[in-house]
Amino acid sequence: MIIFDKPKSEEEVAREKREVEQHEFARSQVKTNRTLARFTLALVLATFCTIGVGVW
């Protein structure tokens, strides 16, 4: 016996597409946040190095 699923409505297809887009956006935000955190760390280290050279 073969059972076929009924086709998805346009609303269901649109909702699934939105969910995928939101997930991809969230992943890109995480990547951006990590990049920003690394850049901030580099700035802090450079500041301490500059202060160290200035005191020396």
C-alpha positions in Angstrom: 0.0 0.0 0.0 1.4 3.4 -1.0 0.4 6.5 0.9 1.2 9.9 -0.6 1.6 13.0 1.5 -0.6 15.9 0.4 1.3 18.7 -1.3 2.3 21.6 1.0 0.4 24.8 0.8 2.0 28.0 -0.4 2.0 29.2 3.2 3.8 26.2 4.5 6.4 26.5 1.7 6.9 30.2 2.5 7.2 29.5 6.2 9.8 26.9 5.7 11.8 29.2 3.4 11.6 32.0 6.1 12.9 29.6 8.7 15.8 28.6 6.6 16.6 32.2 5.8 16.5 33.1 9.5 18.7 30.2 10.4 21.3 31.3 7.8 21.1 34.9 9.1 21.7 33.7 12.7 24.8 31.7 11.6 26.2 34.8 9.8 25.6 36.9 12.9 27.6 34.4 15.0 30.4 34.6 12.5 30.3 38.4 12.6 30.3 38.4 16.4 33.4 36.1 16.6 35.2 38.3 14.1 34.4 41.4 16.1 35.5 39.7 19.3 38.9 38.8 17.7 39.4 42.3 16.4 38.6 43.8 19.8 41.1 41.4 21.4 43.7 42.5 18.9 43.1 46.2 19.8 43.4 45.5 23.5 46.7 43.6 23.0 48.0 46.4 20.8 47.0 49.0 23.5 48.9 47.1 26.2 51.9 46.7 24.0 51.9 50.5 23.2 51.6 51.3 26.9 54.4 48.9 27.7 56.7 50.5 25.1 55.8 53.9 26.4 56.6 53.1 30.0 59.8 51.4 29.0 
